[in-house]
Amino acid sequence: MNKLITSVQHPDVKLVKALSRRKERRAQGLFVIEGLRFVEEAVGAGAPLVKVYCTKQLFQAARGRKLVEKLTGQGVTVQEVSLPVLEKMTDTEQPQGILATVRLAAPAWPAFPQARTFMLVCDKIQDPGNLGTIIRTADAAGVQAIFTTVGTVDVYNPKVLRSTMGSIFHLPVFTELEAGKVIEMLTERGVTPIGTALSAEQVHFTTDFCRPLALWLGSEATGIEDSVLKQLPELTKIPMPGRAESLNVAVAAGILMFECVRQRTAGRPAGQRA
């Protein structure tokens, strides 16, 4: 490892702190991940790690030492920092002793349409925890790609990344797209974008999720904008017999994605005979 960094004025410390801002992430082409498990996930997924910072305490633990040895074996620069320096660099209250900078890279375009194409569009979702949870759930449900529109919180926001629990490295996420262009791109390729709206006539468990599709989720405050709803070829809703007016968007996303999983496992929507 390189010489121990003990000064919070070190250029590397300033760079990592600057990467907490979206503008700086774009300018530098980097983002930051924190925690032992997250860095392990990045290594396992072949993410383009640029530099890893860790404390002596992490290197002394067997799991941490094994990870550092693997990183150095792959040619990744590992920099030891003092605990106060790491605490200055980190975005969390109780850091695990390791963080890394990762190169922002264009994701690989998924091959589609296919019979089992399953995608997700996050349209102007604002809460970092919601977006991160949606990405993690999409990873679990086998979603092949996620598209986010202009106005959606940055995927590389530290709070989004933490909420993904490493799933950000498991599927491609295309960001800052115009909603109309996404609809056009999907439909031209034989993928049906299905919007979620309380005004929909059909409910999710009778909607056919066995075809090539992209679930379209709107913002927490207003849902999908009317101008976008008019362009979507199909809408669905989750029935709510209780008194709540709406569901959290991450909860709704999970219900819809796993209804898709259920249907594709069963081979049909609910109510259809085998």
The 8 nearest C-alpha neighbors of each residue, nearest first, counted from 0:
[[1, 77, 78, 79, 2, 76, 3, 71],
 [0, 2, 78, 3, 79, 77, 76, 4],
 [1, 3, 4, 0, 79, 78, 80, 5],
 [2, 4, 79, 80, 5, 1, 81, 78],
 [5, 3, 80, 6, 81, 2, 79, 9],
 [4, 6, 81, 84, 80, 3, 7, 83],
 [7, 5, 8, 9, 4, 84, 12, 81],
 [6, 8, 84, 9, 12, 5, 87, 13],
 [9, 7, 6, 10, 12, 13, 11, 5],
 [8, 10, 12, 11, 7, 6, 13, 4],
 [11, 9, 13, 12, 14, 8, 7, 15],
 [12, 10, 14, 13, 9, 15, 8, 16],
 [13, 11, 15, 9, 10, 14, 88, 7],
 [12, 14, 10, 16, 11, 15, 17, 9],
 [15, 13, 11, 17, 12, 16, 10, 18],
 [14, 16, 18, 12, 17, 13, 88, 11],
 [17, 15, 13, 18, 14, 88, 19, 12],
 [18, 16, 14, 19, 15, 20, 13, 23],
 [17, 19, 24, 20, 15, 16, 23, 30],
 [18, 20, 17, 16, 21, 157, 156, 15],
 [21, 19, 18, 23, 22, 17, 24, 156],
 [22, 20, 24, 23, 25, 19, 18, 156],
 [23, 21, 25, 24, 20, 26, 18, 27],
 [22, 24, 26, 25, 20, 21, 18, 27],
 [25, 23, 21, 18, 29, 27, 22, 26],
 [24, 26, 28, 22, 23, 27, 21, 29],
 [25, 27, 23, 24, 28, 22, 29, 21],
 [28, 26, 24, 29, 25, 23, 18, 30],
 [27, 29, 25, 103, 24, 26, 102, 30],
 [30, 28, 102, 103, 24, 27, 101, 100],
 [29, 31, 101, 100, 24, 18, 155, 102],
 [32, 30, 100, 99, 101, 33, 18, 29],
 [31, 33, 99, 98, 100, 37, 30, 38],
 [34, 32, 98, 97, 37, 99, 31, 38],
 [33, 35, 95, 37, 97, 36, 98, 38],
 [34, 36, 38, 37, 39, 97, 95, 33],
 [35, 37, 39, 38, 34, 40, 165, 164],
 [36, 38, 40, 34, 165, 39, 35, 41],
 [37, 39, 41, 35, 40, 36, 42, 34],
 [38, 40, 36, 42, 37, 41, 43, 35],
 [41, 39, 43, 37, 38, 42, 165, 44],
 [42, 40, 38, 46, 44, 39, 43, 45],
 [43, 41, 39, 45, 44, 40, 46, 38],
 [42, 44, 40, 41, 45, 39, 46, 38],
 [45, 43, 41, 42, 46, 40, 168, 169],
 [44, 46, 42, 43, 41, 47, 48, 168],
 [45, 47, 41, 44, 48, 42, 168, 101],
 [48, 46, 102, 101, 49, 45, 104, 103],
 [49, 47, 101, 46, 50, 100, 102, 75],
 [48, 50, 101, 100, 47, 102, 75, 51],
 [51, 49, 76, 100, 99, 77, 48, 75],
 [50, 52, 99, 77, 98, 78, 76, 100],
 [53, 51, 78, 98, 97, 79, 77, 99],
 [54, 52, 97, 79, 96, 80, 78, 57],
 [53, 55, 80, 96, 56, 57, 79, 81],
 [54, 56, 58, 57, 59, 79, 53, 81],
 [57, 55, 59, 54, 58, 60, 96, 53],
 [58, 56, 63, 59, 54, 55, 60, 96],
 [57, 59, 64, 63, 55, 56, 60, 54],
 [58, 60, 56, 57, 64, 55, 61, 63],
 [61, 59, 63, 57, 58, 62, 64, 56],
 [60, 62, 64, 63, 65, 59, 58, 57],
 [63, 61, 65, 64, 60, 66, 58, 57],
 [62, 64, 58, 66, 57, 60, 65, 61],
 [63, 65, 58, 61, 67, 66, 62, 60],
 [66, 64, 68, 62, 63, 67, 61, 69],
 [65, 67, 69, 63, 64, 68, 70, 62],
 [68, 66, 70, 64, 69, 65, 71, 63],
 [69, 67, 65, 71, 66, 70, 72, 64],
 [68, 70, 72, 66, 67, 71, 65, 73],
 [71, 69, 67, 73, 75, 72, 68, 66],
 [70, 72, 74, 68, 75, 73, 69, 67],
 [71, 73, 69, 70, 74, 68, 75, 67],
 [74, 72, 70, 71, 75, 69, 68, 76],
 [73, 75, 71, 72, 76, 70, 69, 77],
 [76, 74, 71, 70, 73, 50, 77, 49],
 [75, 77, 50, 51, 74, 78, 71, 49],
 [78, 76, 51, 0, 52, 50, 75, 79],
 [77, 79, 52, 1, 0, 51, 53, 80],
 [78, 80, 3, 53, 54, 52, 0, 4],
 [81, 79, 4, 54, 3, 53, 84, 5],
 [80, 82, 84, 5, 83, 54, 4, 85],
 [81, 83, 85, 84, 54, 86, 80, 96],
 [84, 82, 86, 85, 81, 87, 5, 7],
 [83, 85, 87, 81, 86, 82, 7, 80],
 [86, 84, 88, 82, 87, 83, 89, 80],
 [85, 87, 83, 89, 84, 88, 82, 94],
 [86, 88, 84, 85, 89, 83, 7, 12],
 [89, 87, 85, 86, 16, 12, 15, 84],
 [88, 90, 86, 91, 87, 85, 94, 33],
 [89, 91, 88, 92, 157, 19, 86, 94],
 [92, 90, 89, 93, 94, 86, 33, 95],
 [91, 93, 94, 90, 89, 86, 95, 87],
 [92, 94, 91, 95, 86, 89, 96, 90],
 [95, 93, 96, 91, 92, 89, 86, 34],
 [96, 94, 34, 97, 35, 93, 33, 57],
 [95, 97, 54, 53, 94, 57, 34, 85],
 [98, 96, 53, 34, 52, 95, 33, 35],
 [99, 97, 33, 52, 32, 51, 34, 53],
 [100, 98, 51, 32, 50, 31, 52, 101],
 [99, 101, 31, 50, 49, 30, 48, 29],
 [102, 100, 48, 30, 49, 29, 47, 31],
 [101, 103, 29, 47, 28, 104, 48, 49],
 [104, 102, 28, 29, 101, 30, 105, 47],
 [103, 105, 102, 106, 47, 28, 29, 101],
 [104, 106, 107, 103, 173, 171, 108, 172],
 [107, 105, 171, 104, 108, 172, 173, 170],
 [106, 108, 109, 171, 105, 172, 170, 104],
 [107, 109, 106, 110, 171, 144, 105, 173],
 [110, 108, 111, 107, 144, 143, 171, 106],
 [109, 111, 108, 112, 113, 116, 143, 107],
 [112, 110, 113, 109, 116, 188, 190, 189],
 [111, 113, 188, 189, 116, 190, 110, 211],
 [112, 114, 111, 116, 115, 211, 110, 189],
 [113, 115, 211, 116, 210, 112, 209, 111],
 [116, 114, 113, 211, 117, 210, 209, 112],
 [117, 115, 211, 113, 114, 112, 212, 111],
 [118, 116, 142, 212, 143, 213, 211, 115],
 [119, 117, 213, 144, 142, 143, 145, 212],
 [118, 120, 145, 214, 213, 215, 146, 144],
 [119, 121, 146, 215, 145, 147, 216, 214],
 [122, 120, 147, 216, 124, 146, 215, 217],
 [121, 123, 217, 148, 124, 147, 216, 120],
 [124, 122, 151, 150, 218, 125, 148, 217],
 [125, 123, 218, 151, 122, 121, 126, 219],
 [126, 124, 152, 151, 123, 127, 218, 219],
 [125, 127, 129, 128, 124, 130, 152, 219],
 [128, 126, 159, 130, 129, 158, 131, 152],
 [129, 127, 131, 126, 130, 159, 162, 132],
 [130, 128, 132, 249, 126, 127, 131, 133],
 [129, 131, 133, 127, 132, 128, 159, 134],
 [130, 132, 159, 162, 163, 134, 128, 133],
 [131, 133, 135, 129, 134, 130, 162, 163],
 [132, 134, 130, 136, 249, 131, 135, 137],
 [135, 133, 137, 131, 132, 136, 163, 138],
 [134, 136, 163, 132, 138, 166, 137, 133],
 [137, 135, 139, 133, 138, 134, 132, 140],
 [138, 136, 140, 134, 142, 139, 135, 133],
 [137, 139, 135, 136, 141, 140, 142, 166],
 [138, 140, 136, 137, 141, 135, 142, 166],
 [141, 139, 137, 138, 142, 136, 257, 256],
 [140, 142, 138, 139, 143, 137, 117, 260],
 [143, 141, 137, 117, 118, 140, 144, 138],
 [142, 144, 118, 117, 141, 170, 109, 116],
 [145, 143, 171, 118, 142, 170, 172, 119],
 [146, 144, 172, 119, 120, 118, 173, 171],
 [145, 147, 120, 173, 172, 174, 121, 119],
 [148, 146, 121, 174, 120, 175, 122, 173],
 [149, 147, 176, 175, 122, 177, 151, 178],
 [148, 150, 175, 176, 151, 177, 123, 147],
 [149, 151, 123, 148, 152, 175, 124, 122],
 [150, 152, 123, 124, 125, 149, 148, 122],
 [153, 151, 125, 154, 124, 127, 150, 126],
 [152, 154, 156, 155, 151, 21, 159, 127],
 [153, 155, 156, 159, 152, 160, 130, 174],
 [156, 154, 153, 160, 157, 30, 159, 21],
 [155, 157, 159, 153, 158, 154, 160, 21],
 [158, 156, 160, 159, 155, 161, 19, 31],
 [159, 157, 161, 160, 156, 127, 162, 128],
 [160, 158, 131, 127, 162, 156, 157, 161],
 [159, 161, 157, 163, 162, 158, 155, 131],
 [162, 160, 158, 163, 164, 159, 157, 131],
 [161, 163, 131, 159, 164, 160, 132, 128],
 [162, 164, 131, 135, 166, 160, 165, 161],
 [165, 163, 162, 161, 166, 37, 135, 160],
 [164, 166, 37, 167, 163, 40, 168, 41],
 [167, 165, 169, 163, 168, 135, 164, 138],
 [166, 168, 165, 169, 163, 170, 134, 160],
 [169, 167, 166, 170, 165, 44, 41, 46],
 [170, 168, 166, 167, 138, 44, 171, 165],
 [171, 169, 144, 168, 143, 167, 172, 138],
 [172, 170, 144, 106, 145, 173, 107, 169],
 [171, 173, 145, 146, 144, 174, 170, 106],
 [174, 172, 146, 145, 147, 171, 106, 175],
 [173, 175, 147, 176, 146, 148, 172, 149],
 [176, 174, 149, 148, 147, 177, 173, 150],
 [177, 175, 148, 149, 174, 178, 147, 181],
 [176, 178, 180, 179, 148, 149, 181, 175],
 [179, 177, 181, 180, 148, 176, 182, 227],
 [180, 178, 182, 181, 177, 183, 227, 230],
 [179, 181, 183, 177, 182, 178, 184, 176],
 [180, 182, 184, 178, 183, 179, 185, 177],
 [183, 181, 179, 185, 180, 184, 186, 178],
 [182, 184, 180, 186, 181, 185, 187, 179],
 [183, 185, 181, 187, 182, 186, 180, 188],
 [186, 184, 190, 188, 182, 187, 183, 181],
 [187, 185, 189, 190, 188, 183, 184, 191],
 [186, 188, 184, 185, 189, 183, 190, 182],
 [189, 187, 186, 185, 190, 112, 184, 111],
 [188, 190, 186, 187, 112, 185, 191, 211],
 [189, 191, 212, 211, 185, 186, 188, 112],
 [192, 190, 212, 186, 213, 193, 211, 189],
 [193, 191, 213, 212, 214, 231, 215, 194],
 [194, 192, 214, 233, 234, 215, 213, 191],
 [193, 195, 234, 215, 214, 235, 233, 192],
 [194, 196, 235, 236, 234, 216, 215, 193],
 [197, 195, 198, 199, 236, 235, 194, 234],
 [196, 198, 199, 236, 195, 235, 237, 200],
 [197, 199, 196, 200, 236, 234, 235, 195],
 [200, 198, 235, 234, 197, 196, 201, 236],
 [199, 201, 198, 202, 235, 234, 236, 197],
 [202, 200, 235, 199, 236, 206, 203, 205],
 [203, 201, 236, 235, 237, 204, 205, 238],
 [202, 204, 206, 205, 236, 235, 237, 201],
 [203, 205, 206, 269, 202, 268, 258, 207],
 [204, 206, 268, 203, 269, 202, 207, 201],
 [207, 205, 203, 204, 208, 202, 268, 201],
 [206, 208, 209, 268, 205, 210, 267, 204],
 [207, 209, 259, 210, 206, 262, 268, 212],
 [208, 210, 263, 207, 262, 267, 211, 266],
 [211, 209, 208, 212, 114, 115, 207, 116],
 [212, 210, 116, 190, 115, 114, 117, 191],
 [213, 211, 191, 190, 117, 192, 210, 116],
 [212, 214, 118, 192, 119, 117, 191, 193],
 [213, 215, 119, 193, 192, 120, 194, 118],
 [214, 216, 194, 120, 193, 119, 213, 195],
 [217, 215, 121, 122, 120, 195, 214, 194],
 [218, 216, 223, 222, 122, 123, 124, 121],
 [217, 219, 124, 222, 123, 220, 221, 122],
 [218, 220, 222, 221, 248, 124, 217, 125],
 [221, 219, 218, 222, 217, 124, 125, 223],
 [220, 222, 218, 219, 223, 224, 217, 123],
 [221, 223, 217, 218, 219, 220, 224, 196],
 [224, 222, 217, 228, 218, 225, 221, 227],
 [223, 225, 227, 226, 228, 222, 221, 217],
 [226, 224, 228, 227, 229, 223, 230, 222],
 [225, 227, 224, 229, 228, 230, 223, 179],
 [226, 228, 230, 229, 225, 224, 231, 223],
 [229, 227, 225, 231, 230, 226, 224, 223],
 [228, 230, 227, 226, 231, 225, 232, 224],
 [231, 229, 227, 228, 232, 226, 182, 179],
 [230, 232, 228, 233, 229, 192, 194, 227],
 [233, 231, 230, 192, 193, 234, 191, 229],
 [234, 232, 193, 231, 194, 235, 192, 191],
 [235, 233, 194, 199, 193, 195, 196, 236],
 [234, 236, 199, 195, 202, 201, 203, 194],
 [237, 235, 202, 195, 203, 196, 197, 199],
 [236, 238, 203, 202, 239, 235, 251, 197],
 [239, 237, 236, 202, 240, 203, 197, 241],
 [238, 240, 241, 237, 243, 242, 245, 244],
 [241, 239, 238, 242, 243, 237, 244, 245],
 [240, 242, 239, 243, 244, 238, 245, 246],
 [241, 243, 244, 240, 239, 245, 246, 238],
 [244, 242, 245, 241, 246, 239, 240, 247],
 [245, 243, 242, 246, 239, 241, 197, 240],
 [244, 246, 243, 247, 239, 197, 248, 242],
 [247, 245, 251, 248, 250, 244, 243, 249],
 [246, 248, 250, 249, 251, 245, 219, 129],
 [249, 247, 251, 250, 252, 246, 219, 129],
 [248, 250, 252, 129, 133, 251, 247, 253],
 [251, 249, 253, 247, 252, 248, 254, 246],
 [252, 250, 248, 254, 253, 249, 246, 247],
 [251, 253, 249, 255, 250, 254, 248, 256],
 [252, 254, 250, 256, 251, 255, 257, 249],
 [255, 253, 251, 257, 252, 256, 258, 250],
 [256, 254, 258, 252, 253, 257, 251, 259],
 [257, 255, 259, 253, 258, 254, 252, 140],
 [256, 258, 260, 259, 254, 255, 261, 253],
 [259, 257, 261, 255, 260, 256, 262, 254],
 [258, 260, 257, 256, 208, 262, 261, 263],
 [259, 261, 257, 263, 258, 262, 264, 256],
 [262, 260, 258, 264, 259, 263, 257, 265],
 [263, 261, 265, 267, 259, 268, 264, 266],
 [262, 264, 266, 260, 209, 265, 261, 259],
 [263, 265, 261, 262, 266, 260, 267, 259],
 [266, 264, 262, 263, 267, 261, 268, 260],
 [265, 267, 263, 262, 264, 209, 268, 273],
 [268, 266, 262, 265, 271, 269, 263, 209],
 [267, 269, 262, 205, 207, 271, 204, 270],
 [270, 268, 205, 271, 204, 267, 262, 272],
 [269, 271, 268, 272, 205, 267, 204, 273],
 [272, 270, 269, 268, 267, 273, 205, 266],
 [273, 271, 270, 267, 269, 268, 266, 265],
 [272, 271, 267, 266, 265, 270, 268, 269]]
